[in-house]
Amino acid sequence: MTEHNHDCGCGHDHDHDHEEEVFLIADEEGVEREMVMVYSFECDENVYAVLLDRNNPESDGVIFRIEQEGEDAYLVNIENDEEWQKVVAAYDEIVANEQQ
């Protein structure tokens, strides 16, 4: 759990804990890693998630598209090069704006 001392968007004005949502993601070699979502954003009417390795937060993050099916949401690899370029450019712009 992580403790928040700022506006976390939960609607409460006090210190409290939030549960981390952990995703098991297999890499190209089939090795599963525990990943946590650290950021989500929209690009071209789709929603994307940035995940970091829970056990190695200094490693590079990965980006997945979030798709809804009924009330269920799931992560999808971005395999289209054009979509990937747009998503990376959008995320880079968000990061640059937050650093200003």
Disulfide bonds with the S-S distance in Angstrom:
none
